[in-house]
């Protein structure tokens, strides 16, 4: 189960949402936040891998054609 976002839940309750609806909404937002953090981590690893690949390819091409 995702971690509940307390500030969002409190804001929704203050805006007039029921406790149950506020809990569900805050849980859903927390779930998406966790998924986005996972995507961000994978993207940074992928960026590093592509950079290393470009550097090695450039070095090999320089060595072959120089």
PDB file of N, H, CA, C and O in Angstrom:
ATOM      1  N   UNK A   1       0.841  -1.180   0.000  1.00  0.00           N
ATOM      2  CA  UNK A   1       0.000   0.000   0.000  1.00  0.00           C
ATOM      3  C   UNK A   1       0.884   1.241   0.000  1.00  0.00           C
ATOM      4  O   UNK A   1       1.911   1.284   0.677  1.00  0.00           O
ATOM      5  N   UNK A   2       0.485   2.221  -0.746  1.00  0.00           N
ATOM      6  H   UNK A   2      -0.349   2.186  -1.296  1.00  0.00           H
ATOM      7  CA  UNK A   2       1.265   3.447  -0.869  1.00  0.00           C
ATOM      8  C   UNK A   2       1.160   4.282   0.404  1.00  0.00           C
ATOM      9  O   UNK A   2       0.211   4.159   1.178  1.00  0.00           O
ATOM     10  N   UNK A   3       2.135   5.109   0.589  1.00  0.00           N
ATOM     11  H   UNK A   3       2.906   5.209  -0.040  1.00  0.00           H
ATOM     12  CA  UNK A   3       2.143   6.024   1.724  1.00  0.00           C
ATOM     13  C   UNK A   3       1.136   7.137   1.452  1.00  0.00           C
ATOM     14  O   UNK A   3       1.052   7.656   0.339  1.00  0.00           O
ATOM     15  N   UNK A   4       0.392   7.488   2.460  1.00  0.00           N
ATOM     16  H   UNK A   4       0.460   7.066   3.364  1.00  0.00           H
ATOM     17  CA  UNK A   4      -0.619   8.530   2.323  1.00  0.00           C
ATOM     18  C   UNK A   4       0.051   9.901   2.369  1.00  0.00           C
ATOM     19  O   UNK A   4       0.965  10.125   3.163  1.00  0.00           O
ATOM     20  N   UNK A   5      -0.399  10.802   1.529  1.00  0.00           N
ATOM     21  H   UNK A   5      -1.141  10.620   0.884  1.00  0.00           H
ATOM     22  CA  UNK A   5       0.123  12.165   1.535  1.00  0.00           C
ATOM     23  C   UNK A   5      -0.754  13.000   2.468  1.00  0.00           C
ATOM     24  O   UNK A   5      -1.874  13.367   2.113  1.00  0.00           O
ATOM     25  N   UNK A   6      -0.242  13.296   3.655  1.00  0.00           N
ATOM     26  H   UNK A   6       0.668  12.998   3.944  1.00  0.00           H
ATOM     27  CA  UNK A   6      -1.031  13.947   4.703  1.00  0.00           C
ATOM     28  C   UNK A   6      -1.512  15.335   4.348  1.00  0.00           C
ATOM     29  O   UNK A   6      -2.661  15.673   4.629  1.00  0.00           O
ATOM     30  N   UNK A   7      -0.663  16.157   3.734  1.00  0.00           N
ATOM     31  H   UNK A   7       0.271  15.882   3.505  1.00  0.00           H
ATOM     32  CA  UNK A   7      -1.065  17.524   3.399  1.00  0.00           C
ATOM     33  C   UNK A   7      -2.177  17.531   2.355  1.00  0.00           C
ATOM     34  O   UNK A   7      -3.118  18.319   2.447  1.00  0.00           O
ATOM     35  N   UNK A   8      -2.066  16.654   1.367  1.00  0.00           N
ATOM     36  H   UNK A   8      -1.302  16.013   1.292  1.00  0.00           H
ATOM     37  CA  UNK A   8      -3.108  16.580   0.349  1.00  0.00           C
ATOM     38  C   UNK A   8      -4.424  16.121   0.971  1.00  0.00           C
ATOM     39  O   UNK A   8      -5.484  16.675   0.682  1.00  0.00           O
ATOM     40  N   UNK A   9      -4.345  15.113   1.820  1.00  0.00           N
ATOM     41  H   UNK A   9      -3.483  14.663   2.055  1.00  0.00           H
ATOM     42  CA  UNK A   9      -5.549  14.597   2.476  1.00  0.00           C
ATOM     43  C   UNK A   9      -6.220  15.694   3.306  1.00  0.00           C
ATOM     44  O   UNK A   9      -7.437  15.864   3.250  1.00  0.00           O
ATOM     45  N   UNK A  10      -5.426  16.428   4.068  1.00  0.00           N
ATOM     46  H   UNK A  10      -4.437  16.289   4.114  1.00  0.00           H
ATOM     47  CA  UNK A  10      -5.965  17.499   4.903  1.00  0.00           C
ATOM     48  C   UNK A  10      -6.594  18.595   4.045  1.00  0.00           C
ATOM     49  O   UNK A  10      -7.644  19.136   4.395  1.00  0.00           O
ATOM     50  N   UNK A  11      -5.953  18.922   2.924  1.00  0.00           N
ATOM     51  H   UNK A  11      -5.101  18.483   2.640  1.00  0.00           H
ATOM     52  CA  UNK A  11      -6.496  19.955   2.037  1.00  0.00           C
ATOM     53  C   UNK A  11      -7.818  19.515   1.429  1.00  0.00           C
ATOM     54  O   UNK A  11      -8.747  20.314   1.306  1.00  0.00           O
ATOM     55  N   UNK A  12      -7.901  18.259   1.052  1.00  0.00           N
ATOM     56  H   UNK A  12      -7.147  17.610   1.151  1.00  0.00           H
ATOM     57  CA  UNK A  12      -9.149  17.756   0.478  1.00  0.00           C
ATOM     58  C   UNK A  12     -10.278  17.738   1.508  1.00  0.00           C
ATOM     59  O   UNK A  12     -11.419  18.073   1.193  1.00  0.00           O
ATOM     60  N   UNK A  13      -9.954  17.348   2.727  1.00  0.00           N
ATOM     61  H   UNK A  13      -9.026  17.076   2.984  1.00  0.00           H
ATOM     62  CA  UNK A  13     -10.975  17.340   3.787  1.00  0.00           C
ATOM     63  C   UNK A  13     -11.430  18.771   4.071  1.00  0.00           C
ATOM     64  O   UNK A  13     -12.623  19.021   4.244  1.00  0.00           O
ATOM     65  N   UNK A  14     -10.486  19.707   4.120  1.00  0.00           N
ATOM     66  H   UNK A  14      -9.517  19.505   3.980  1.00  0.00           H
ATOM     67  CA  UNK A  14     -10.848  21.111   4.353  1.00  0.00           C
ATOM     68  C   UNK A  14     -11.669  21.686   3.206  1.00  0.00           C
ATOM     69  O   UNK A  14     -12.460  22.607   3.412  1.00  0.00           O
ATOM     70  N   UNK A  15     -11.489  21.156   2.010  1.00  0.00           N
ATOM     71  H   UNK A  15     -10.847  20.409   1.843  1.00  0.00           H
ATOM     72  CA  UNK A  15     -12.237  21.633   0.845  1.00  0.00           C
ATOM     73  C   UNK A  15     -13.639  21.044   0.791  1.00  0.00           C
ATOM     74  O   UNK A  15     -14.467  21.464  -0.018  1.00  0.00           O
ATOM     75  N   UNK A  16     -13.900  20.064   1.660  1.00  0.00           N
ATOM     76  H   UNK A  16     -13.228  19.723   2.317  1.00  0.00           H
ATOM     77  CA  UNK A  16     -15.251  19.523   1.726  1.00  0.00           C
ATOM     78  C   UNK A  16     -15.398  18.084   1.280  1.00  0.00           C
ATOM     79  O   UNK A  16     -16.514  17.567   1.236  1.00  0.00           O
ATOM     80  N   UNK A  17     -14.310  17.431   0.950  1.00  0.00           N
ATOM     81  H   UNK A  17     -13.403  17.852   0.986  1.00  0.00           H
ATOM     82  CA  UNK A  17     -14.389  16.025   0.555  1.00  0.00           C
ATOM     83  C   UNK A  17     -14.567  15.161   1.803  1.00  0.00           C
ATOM     84  O   UNK A  17     -14.156  15.543   2.898  1.00  0.00           O
ATOM     85  N   UNK A  18     -15.178  14.005   1.624  1.00  0.00           N
ATOM     86  H   UNK A  18     -15.513  13.695   0.734  1.00  0.00           H
ATOM     87  CA  UNK A  18     -15.345  13.103   2.761  1.00  0.00           C
ATOM     88  C   UNK A  18     -14.002  12.473   3.119  1.00  0.00           C
ATOM     89  O   UNK A  18     -13.070  12.471   2.315  1.00  0.00           O
ATOM     90  N   UNK A  19     -13.919  11.940   4.333  1.00  0.00           N
ATOM     91  H   UNK A  19     -14.677  11.942   4.986  1.00  0.00           H
ATOM     92  CA  UNK A  19     -12.672  11.319   4.802  1.00  0.00           C
ATOM     93  C   UNK A  19     -12.249  10.180   3.877  1.00  0.00           C
ATOM     94  O   UNK A  19     -11.077  10.062   3.520  1.00  0.00           O
ATOM     95  N   UNK A  20     -13.206   9.352   3.498  1.00  0.00           N
ATOM     96  H   UNK A  20     -14.158   9.447   3.788  1.00  0.00           H
ATOM     97  CA  UNK A  20     -12.904   8.200   2.652  1.00  0.00           C
ATOM     98  C   UNK A  20     -12.389   8.637   1.283  1.00  0.00           C
ATOM     99  O   UNK A  20     -11.396   8.103   0.789  1.00  0.00           O
ATOM    100  N   UNK A  21     -13.064   9.605   0.674  1.00  0.00           N
ATOM    101  H   UNK A  21     -13.871  10.039   1.075  1.00  0.00           H
ATOM    102  CA  UNK A  21     -12.648  10.098  -0.643  1.00  0.00           C
ATOM    103  C   UNK A  21     -11.269  10.767  -0.562  1.00  0.00           C
ATOM    104  O   UNK A  21     -10.445  10.601  -1.462  1.00  0.00           O
ATOM    105  N   UNK A  22     -11.021  11.514   0.501  1.00  0.00           N
ATOM    106  H   UNK A  22     -11.690  11.650   1.232  1.00  0.00           H
ATOM    107  CA  UNK A  22      -9.732  12.176   0.672  1.00  0.00           C
ATOM    108  C   UNK A  22      -8.622  11.144   0.835  1.00  0.00           C
ATOM    109  O   UNK A  22      -7.540  11.309   0.271  1.00  0.00           O
ATOM    110  N   UNK A  23      -8.877  10.080   1.601  1.00  0.00           N
ATOM    111  H   UNK A  23      -9.756   9.946   2.059  1.00  0.00           H
ATOM    112  CA  UNK A  23      -7.874   9.024   1.769  1.00  0.00           C
ATOM    113  C   UNK A  23      -7.569   8.334   0.451  1.00  0.00           C
ATOM    114  O   UNK A  23      -6.406   8.088   0.132  1.00  0.00           O
ATOM    115  N   UNK A  24      -8.608   8.019  -0.320  1.00  0.00           N
ATOM    116  H   UNK A  24      -9.553   8.219  -0.062  1.00  0.00           H
ATOM    117  CA  UNK A  24      -8.410   7.351  -1.608  1.00  0.00           C
ATOM    118  C   UNK A  24      -7.626   8.235  -2.568  1.00  0.00           C
ATOM    119  O   UNK A  24      -6.718   7.758  -3.249  1.00  0.00           O
ATOM    120  N   UNK A  25      -7.967   9.512  -2.627  1.00  0.00           N
ATOM    121  H   UNK A  25      -8.704   9.899  -2.074  1.00  0.00           H
ATOM    122  CA  UNK A  25      -7.274  10.430  -3.536  1.00  0.00           C
ATOM    123  C   UNK A  25      -5.810  10.607  -3.137  1.00  0.00           C
ATOM    124  O   UNK A  25      -4.927  10.597  -3.995  1.00  0.00           O
ATOM    125  N   UNK A  26      -5.551  10.768  -1.848  1.00  0.00           N
ATOM    126  H   UNK A  26      -6.268  10.776  -1.151  1.00  0.00           H
ATOM    127  CA  UNK A  26      -4.180  10.943  -1.387  1.00  0.00           C
ATOM    128  C   UNK A  26      -3.356   9.682  -1.633  1.00  0.00           C
ATOM    129  O   UNK A  26      -2.180   9.775  -1.985  1.00  0.00           O
ATOM    130  N   UNK A  27      -3.951   8.513  -1.455  1.00  0.00           N
ATOM    131  H   UNK A  27      -4.906   8.437  -1.169  1.00  0.00           H
ATOM    132  CA  UNK A  27      -3.250   7.255  -1.720  1.00  0.00           C
ATOM    133  C   UNK A  27      -2.940   7.117  -3.201  1.00  0.00           C
ATOM    134  O   UNK A  27      -1.849   6.682  -3.570  1.00  0.00           O
ATOM    135  N   UNK A  28      -3.885   7.483  -4.048  1.00  0.00           N
ATOM    136  H   UNK A  28      -4.771   7.838  -3.748  1.00  0.00           H
ATOM    137  CA  UNK A  28      -3.666   7.382  -5.486  1.00  0.00           C
ATOM    138  C   UNK A  28      -2.548   8.315  -5.948  1.00  0.00           C
ATOM    139  O   UNK A  28      -1.711   7.924  -6.762  1.00  0.00           O
ATOM    140  N   UNK A  29      -2.531   9.529  -5.440  1.00  0.00           N
ATOM    141  H   UNK A  29      -3.211   9.846  -4.779  1.00  0.00           H
ATOM    142  CA  UNK A  29      -1.474  10.476  -5.800  1.00  0.00           C
ATOM    143  C   UNK A  29      -0.110   9.969  -5.316  1.00  0.00           C
ATOM    144  O   UNK A  29       0.888  10.092  -6.025  1.00  0.00           O
ATOM    145  N   UNK A  30      -0.074   9.407  -4.119  1.00  0.00           N
ATOM    146  H   UNK A  30      -0.885   9.307  -3.542  1.00  0.00           H
ATOM    147  CA  UNK A  30       1.189   8.872  -3.594  1.00  0.00           C
ATOM    148  C   UNK A  30       1.676   7.709  -4.448  1.00  0.00           C
ATOM    149  O   UNK A  30       2.880   7.558  -4.657  1.00  0.00           O
ATOM    150  N   UNK A  31       0.760   6.887  -4.942  1.00  0.00           N
ATOM    151  H   UNK A  31      -0.218   7.009  -4.772  1.00  0.00           H
ATOM    152  CA  UNK A  31       1.127   5.765  -5.807  1.00  0.00           C
ATOM    153  C   UNK A  31       1.754   6.276  -7.102  1.00  0.00           C
ATOM    154  O   UNK A  31       2.782   5.763  -7.543  1.00  0.00           O
ATOM    155  N   UNK A  32       1.135   7.281  -7.705  1.00  0.00           N
ATOM    156  H   UNK A  32       0.300   7.698  -7.347  1.00  0.00           H
ATOM    157  CA  UNK A  32       1.688   7.842  -8.936  1.00  0.00           C
ATOM    158  C   UNK A  32       3.039   8.496  -8.697  1.00  0.00           C
ATOM    159  O   UNK A  32       3.923   8.426  -9.551  1.00  0.00           O
ATOM    160  N   UNK A  33       3.207   9.129  -7.548  1.00  0.00           N
ATOM    161  H   UNK A  33       2.489   9.186  -6.854  1.00  0.00           H
ATOM    162  CA  UNK A  33       4.484   9.754  -7.233  1.00  0.00           C
ATOM    163  C   UNK A  33       5.584   8.699  -7.136  1.00  0.00           C
ATOM    164  O   UNK A  33       6.700   8.914  -7.608  1.00  0.00           O
ATOM    165  N   UNK A  34       5.268   7.569  -6.526  1.00  0.00           N
ATOM    166  H   UNK A  34       4.362   7.394  -6.142  1.00  0.00           H
ATOM    167  CA  UNK A  34       6.255   6.489  -6.414  1.00  0.00           C
ATOM    168  C   UNK A  34       6.598   5.926  -7.791  1.00  0.00           C
ATOM    169  O   UNK A  34       7.760   5.632  -8.071  1.00  0.00           O
ATOM    170  N   UNK A  35       5.590   5.777  -8.649  1.00  0.00           N
ATOM    171  H   UNK A  35       4.646   6.016  -8.422  1.00  0.00           H
ATOM    172  CA  UNK A  35       5.841   5.272 -10.001  1.00  0.00           C
ATOM    173  C   UNK A  35       6.698   6.246 -10.793  1.00  0.00           C
ATOM    174  O   UNK A  35       7.591   5.821 -11.526  1.00  0.00           O
ATOM    175  N   UNK A  36       6.445   7.547 -10.663  1.00  0.00           N
ATOM    176  H   UNK A  36       5.719   7.892 -10.067  1.00  0.00           H
ATOM    177  CA  UNK A  36       7.243   8.541 -11.373  1.00  0.00           C
ATOM    178  C   UNK A  36       8.686   8.558 -10.881  1.00  0.00           C
ATOM    179  O   UNK A  36       9.606   8.759 -11.673  1.00  0.00           O
ATOM    180  N   UNK A  37       8.892   8.353  -9.598  1.00  0.00           N
ATOM    181  H   UNK A  37       8.144   8.190  -8.954  1.00  0.00           H
ATOM    182  CA  UNK A  37      10.248   8.284  -9.065  1.00  0.00           C
ATOM    183  C   UNK A  37      10.989   7.087  -9.649  1.00  0.00           C
ATOM    184  O   UNK A  37      12.182   7.177  -9.940  1.00  0.00           O
ATOM    185  N   UNK A  38      10.294   5.971  -9.821  1.00  0.00           N
ATOM    186  H   UNK A  38       9.325   5.897  -9.584  1.00  0.00           H
ATOM    187  CA  UNK A  38      10.899   4.790 -10.421  1.00  0.00           C
ATOM    188  C   UNK A  38      11.275   5.059 -11.878  1.00  0.00           C
ATOM    189  O   UNK A  38      12.355   4.668 -12.321  1.00  0.00           O
ATOM    190  N   UNK A  39      10.405   5.711 -12.610  1.00  0.00           N
ATOM    191  H   UNK A  39       9.528   6.028 -12.250  1.00  0.00           H
ATOM    192  CA  UNK A  39      10.690   6.039 -14.011  1.00  0.00           C
ATOM    193  C   UNK A  39      11.875   6.996 -14.092  1.00  0.00           C
ATOM    194  O   UNK A  39      12.726   6.853 -14.971  1.00  0.00           O
ATOM    195  N   UNK A  40      11.937   7.952 -13.201  1.00  0.00           N
ATOM    196  H   UNK A  40      11.246   8.068 -12.488  1.00  0.00           H
ATOM    197  CA  UNK A  40      13.039   8.912 -13.192  1.00  0.00           C
ATOM    198  C   UNK A  40      14.371   8.210 -12.932  1.00  0.00           C
ATOM    199  O   UNK A  40      15.378   8.544 -13.556  1.00  0.00           O
ATOM    200  N   UNK A  41      14.383   7.247 -12.022  1.00  0.00           N
ATOM    201  H   UNK A  41      13.565   6.976 -11.514  1.00  0.00           H
ATOM    202  CA  UNK A  41      15.607   6.496 -11.737  1.00  0.00           C
ATOM    203  C   UNK A  41      16.048   5.696 -12.951  1.00  0.00           C
ATOM    204  O   UNK A  41      17.227   5.692 -13.304  1.00  0.00           O
ATOM    205  N   UNK A  42      15.108   5.024 -13.587  1.00  0.00           N
ATOM    206  H   UNK A  42      14.150   5.028 -13.300  1.00  0.00           H
ATOM    207  CA  UNK A  42      15.444   4.240 -14.774  1.00  0.00           C
ATOM    208  C   UNK A  42      15.936   5.133 -15.902  1.00  0.00           C
ATOM    209  O   UNK A  42      16.846   4.752 -16.638  1.00  0.00           O
ATOM    210  N   UNK A  43      15.350   6.311 -16.048  1.00  0.00           N
ATOM    211  H   UNK A  43      14.610   6.620 -15.450  1.00  0.00           H
ATOM    212  CA  UNK A  43      15.757   7.233 -17.096  1.00  0.00           C
ATOM    213  C   UNK A  43      17.184   7.726 -16.872  1.00  0.00           C
ATOM    214  O   UNK A  43      17.940   7.878 -17.832  1.00  0.00           O
ATOM    215  N   UNK A  44      17.557   7.975 -15.634  1.00  0.00           N
ATOM    216  H   UNK A  44      16.943   7.851 -14.855  1.00  0.00           H
ATOM    217  CA  UNK A  44      18.925   8.427 -15.369  1.00  0.00           C
ATOM    218  C   UNK A  44      19.935   7.322 -15.665  1.00  0.00           C
ATOM    219  O   UNK A  44      21.028   7.606 -16.155  1.00  0.00           O
ATOM    220  N   UNK A  45      19.590   6.073 -15.378  1.00  0.00           N
ATOM    221  H   UNK A  45      18.702   5.843 -14.980  1.00  0.00           H
ATOM    222  CA  UNK A  45      20.474   4.956 -15.708  1.00  0.00           C
ATOM    223  C   UNK A  45      20.583   4.807 -17.223  1.00  0.00           C
ATOM    224  O   UNK A  45      21.673   4.585 -17.751  1.00  0.00           O
ATOM    225  N   UNK A  46      19.472   4.927 -17.909  1.00  0.00           N
ATOM    226  H   UNK A  46      18.587   5.107 -17.480  1.00  0.00           H
ATOM    227  CA  UNK A  46      19.471   4.821 -19.367  1.00  0.00           C
ATOM    228  C   UNK A  46      20.290   5.939 -19.994  1.00  0.00           C
ATOM    229  O   UNK A  46      21.020   5.699 -20.956  1.00  0.00           O
ATOM    230  N   UNK A  47      20.185   7.143 -19.474  1.00  0.00           N
ATOM    231  H   UNK A  47      19.593   7.338 -18.693  1.00  0.00           H
ATOM    232  CA  UNK A  47      20.968   8.270 -19.975  1.00  0.00           C
ATOM    233  C   UNK A  47      22.459   7.999 -19.809  1.00  0.00           C
ATOM    234  O   UNK A  47      23.245   8.266 -20.719  1.00  0.00           O
ATOM    235  N   UNK A  48      22.849   7.475 -18.661  1.00  0.00           N
ATOM    236  H   UNK A  48      22.212   7.258 -17.922  1.00  0.00           H
ATOM    237  CA  UNK A  48      24.256   7.144 -18.425  1.00  0.00           C
ATOM    238  C   UNK A  48      24.725   6.079 -19.421  1.00  0.00           C
ATOM    239  O   UNK A  48      25.822   6.182 -19.970  1.00  0.00           O
ATOM    240  N   UNK A  49      23.898   5.062 -19.653  1.00  0.00           N
ATOM    241  H   UNK A  49      23.007   4.978 -19.208  1.00  0.00           H
ATOM    242  CA  UNK A  49      24.275   3.988 -20.568  1.00  0.00           C
ATOM    243  C   UNK A  49      24.429   4.498 -22.003  1.00  0.00           C
ATOM    244  O   UNK A  49      25.364   4.102 -22.699  1.00  0.00           O
ATOM    245  N   UNK A  50      23.542   5.355 -22.445  1.00  0.00           N
ATOM    246  H   UNK A  50      22.782   5.678 -21.880  1.00  0.00           H
ATOM    247  CA  UNK A  50      23.635   5.905 -23.793  1.00  0.00           C
ATOM    248  C   UNK A  50      24.876   6.782 -23.916  1.00  0.00           C
ATOM    249  O   UNK A  50      25.567   6.734 -24.934  1.00  0.00           O
ATOM    250  N   UNK A  51      25.165   7.573 -22.906  1.00  0.00           N
ATOM    251  H   UNK A  51      24.604   7.613 -22.079  1.00  0.00           H
ATOM    252  CA  UNK A  51      26.369   8.413 -22.924  1.00  0.00           C
ATOM    253  C   UNK A  51      27.638   7.581 -23.003  1.00  0.00           C
ATOM    254  O   UNK A  51      28.555   7.916 -23.753  1.00  0.00           O
ATOM    255  N   UNK A  52      27.697   6.504 -22.239  1.00  0.00           N
ATOM    256  H   UNK A  52      26.952   6.232 -21.630  1.00  0.00           H
ATOM    257  CA  UNK A  52      28.871   5.628 -22.282  1.00  0.00           C
ATOM    258  C   UNK A  52      28.993   4.960 -23.646  1.00  0.00           C
ATOM    259  O   UNK A  52      30.098   4.816 -24.171  1.00  0.00           O
ATOM    260  N   UNK A  53      27.871   4.555 -24.218  1.00  0.00           N
ATOM    261  H   UNK A  53      26.974   4.673 -23.792  1.00  0.00           H
ATOM    262  CA  UNK A  53      27.887   3.932 -25.534  1.00  0.00           C
ATOM    263  C   UNK A  53      28.374   4.914 -26.599  1.00  0.00           C
ATOM    264  O   UNK A  53      29.182   4.542 -27.449  1.00  0.00           O
ATOM    265  N   UNK A  54      27.907   6.138 -26.570  1.00  0.00           N
ATOM    266  H   UNK A  54      27.250   6.440 -25.880  1.00  0.00           H
ATOM    267  CA  UNK A  54      28.351   7.146 -27.537  1.00  0.00           C
ATOM    268  C   UNK A  54      29.845   7.420 -27.384  1.00  0.00           C
ATOM    269  O   UNK A  54      30.556   7.553 -28.380  1.00  0.00           O
ATOM    270  N   UNK A  55      30.322   7.503 -26.149  1.00  0.00           N
ATOM    271  H   UNK A  55      29.745   7.395 -25.339  1.00  0.00           H
ATOM    272  CA  UNK A  55      31.746   7.750 -25.917  1.00  0.00           C
ATOM    273  C   UNK A  55      32.595   6.604 -26.457  1.00  0.00           C
ATOM    274  O   UNK A  55      33.620   6.843 -27.095  1.00  0.00           O
ATOM    275  N   UNK A  56      32.181   5.368 -26.209  1.00  0.00           N
ATOM    276  H   UNK A  56      31.348   5.175 -25.691  1.00  0.00           H
ATOM    277  CA  UNK A  56      32.961   4.227 -26.713  1.00  0.00           C
ATOM    278  C   UNK A  56      32.903   4.139 -28.227  1.00  0.00           C
ATOM    279  O   UNK A  56      33.915   3.844 -28.863  1.00  0.00           O
ATOM    280  N   UNK A  57      31.748   4.386 -28.815  1.00  0.00           N
ATOM    281  H   UNK A  57      30.926   4.626 -28.299  1.00  0.00           H
ATOM    282  CA  UNK A  57      31.626   4.351 -30.274  1.00  0.00           C
ATOM    283  C   UNK A  57      32.490   5.428 -30.913  1.00  0.00           C
ATOM    284  O   UNK A  57      33.150   5.180 -31.922  1.00  0.00           O
ATOM    285  N   UNK A  58      32.490   6.617 -30.331  1.00  0.00           N
ATOM    286  H   UNK A  58      31.954   6.818 -29.511  1.00  0.00           H
ATOM    287  CA  UNK A  58      33.326   7.689 -30.840  1.00  0.00           C
ATOM    288  C   UNK A  58      34.808   7.334 -30.746  1.00  0.00           C
ATOM    289  O   UNK A  58      35.571   7.592 -31.677  1.00  0.00           O
ATOM    290  N   UNK A  59      35.208   6.750 -29.636  1.00  0.00           N
ATOM    291  H   UNK A  59      34.588   6.540 -28.880  1.00  0.00           H
ATOM    292  CA  UNK A  59      36.608   6.355 -29.465  1.00  0.00           C
ATOM    293  C   UNK A  59      37.003   5.290 -30.485  1.00  0.00           C
ATOM    294  O   UNK A  59      38.097   5.350 -31.046  1.00  0.00           O
ATOM    295  N   UNK A  60      36.147   4.338 -30.727  1.00  0.00           N
ATOM    296  H   UNK A  60      35.259   4.289 -30.272  1.00  0.00           H
ATOM    297  CA  UNK A  60      36.446   3.275 -31.704  1.00  0.00           C
ATOM    298  C   UNK A  60      36.520   3.859 -33.109  1.00  0.00           C
ATOM    299  O   UNK A  60      37.437   3.536 -33.863  1.00  0.00           O
ATOM    300  N   UNK A  61      35.579   4.705 -33.467  1.00  0.00           N
ATOM    301  H   UNK A  61      34.833   4.968 -32.854  1.00  0.00           H
ATOM    302  CA  UNK A  61      35.603   5.312 -34.799  1.00  0.00           C
ATOM    303  C   UNK A  61      36.823   6.203 -34.979  1.00  0.00           C
ATOM    304  O   UNK A  61      37.421   6.216 -36.054  1.00  0.00           O
ATOM    305  N   UNK A  62      37.195   6.935 -33.960  1.00  0.00           N
ATOM    306  H   UNK A  62      36.709   6.924 -33.086  1.00  0.00           H
ATOM    307  CA  UNK A  62      38.399   7.767 -34.035  1.00  0.00           C
ATOM    308  C   UNK A  62      39.630   6.909 -34.259  1.00  0.00           C
ATOM    309  O   UNK A  62      40.506   7.256 -35.051  1.00  0.00           O
ATOM    310  N   UNK A  63      39.691   5.783 -33.554  1.00  0.00           N
ATOM    311  H   UNK A  63      38.979   5.501 -32.911  1.00  0.00           H
ATOM    312  CA  UNK A  63      40.853   4.883 -33.682  1.00  0.00           C
ATOM    313  C   UNK A  63      40.885   4.227 -35.068  1.00  0.00           C
ATOM    314  O   UNK A  63      41.962   4.052 -35.638  1.00  0.00           O
ATOM    315  N   UNK A  64      39.731   3.868 -35.611  1.00  0.00           N
ATOM    316  H   UNK A  64      38.856   4.011 -35.148  1.00  0.00           H
ATOM    317  CA  UNK A  64      39.688   3.200 -36.917  1.00  0.00           C
ATOM    318  C   UNK A  64      40.047   4.167 -38.033  1.00  0.00           C
ATOM    319  O   UNK A  64      40.813   3.812 -38.930  1.00  0.00           O
ATOM    320  N   UNK A  65      39.514   5.371 -37.997  1.00  0.00           N
ATOM    321  H   UNK A  65      38.892   5.659 -37.269  1.00  0.00           H
ATOM    322  CA  UNK A  65      39.693   6.299 -39.114  1.00  0.00           C
ATOM    323  C   UNK A  65      40.818   7.306 -38.917  1.00  0.00           C
ATOM    324  O   UNK A  65      41.038   8.147 -39.789  1.00  0.00           O
ATOM    325  N   UNK A  66      41.515   7.250 -37.833  1.00  0.00           N
ATOM    326  H   UNK A  66      41.336   6.568 -37.125  1.00  0.00           H
ATOM    327  CA  UNK A  66      42.599   8.207 -37.628  1.00  0.00           C
ATOM    328  C   UNK A  66      43.900   7.648 -38.079  1.00  0.00           C
ATOM    329  O   UNK A  66      44.927   8.319 -37.981  1.00  0.00           O
TER     330      UNK A  66
END
